[in-house]
Amino acid sequence: MTSLPDWARALDLSPHPEGGWYRETWRSDLTVSEAALPPGYTGPRSAGTAILFLLMPGQQSAWHTVRSAEL
């Protein structure tokens, strides 16, 4: 695991399971019920979330596919 410089440690980032580092910065209070979601979702989901994401030089992040919109 690549060590983080002081400025990145100050952001309180955690290792991301797909590579890199992250921290959730916001989660909507609004949830969408499982009944309102397309098939394949298990349980309610937050209407939105936001994260900080960091890849340090030499790190890679695994390509992934999420079922929800991602910005």
MOWOMO-V508863 format. One record per residue. N is the residue number from 1. RES is the residue in three letters. PSI is psi as a letter, one per 20 degrees, with the letter a starting at -180 (999 if undefined). OMEGA is omega in whole degrees, -180 to 180 (none if undefined). Layout:
N;RES;PSI;OMEGA
N;RES;PSI;OMEGA
This chain:
1;MET;p;179
2;THR;p;177
3;SER;q;-178
4;LEU;q;174
5;PRO;r;-178
6;ASP;g;-177
7;TRP;h;180
8;ALA;h;176
9;ARG;h;179
10;ALA;i;178
11;LEU;i;179
12;ASP;l;-180
13;LEU;q;176
14;SER;q;176
15;PRO;p;177
16;HIS;p;-177
17;PRO;h;-179
18;GLU;j;-179
19;GLY;q;-179
20;GLY;a;-175
21;TRP;q;-180
22;TYR;r;170
23;ARG;p;175
24;GLU;p;-178
25;THR;i;-178
26;TRP;q;173
27;ARG;p;-179
28;SER;q;173
29;ASP;i;-180
30;LEU;p;175
31;THR;q;178
32;VAL;p;-177
33;SER;q;179
34;GLU;h;-179
35;ALA;h;-179
36;ALA;i;-177
37;LEU;q;175
38;PRO;r;178
39;PRO;q;177
40;GLY;i;176
41;TYR;q;178
42;THR;o;179
43;GLY;r;-180
44;PRO;q;179
45;ARG;q;173
46;SER;q;178
47;ALA;h;178
48;GLY;q;174
49;THR;r;175
50;ALA;q;178
51;ILE;q;162
52;LEU;q;179
53;PHE;p;-177
54;LEU;p;168
55;LEU;p;177
56;MET;q;178
57;PRO;p;179
58;GLY;i;178
59;GLN;q;176
60;GLN;q;176
61;SER;p;179
62;ALA;p;176
63;TRP;p;180
64;HIS;r;177
65;THR;p;176
66;VAL;q;-178
67;ARG;i;-176
68;SER;r;176
69;ALA;q;-178
70;GLU;p;178
71;LEU;999;none
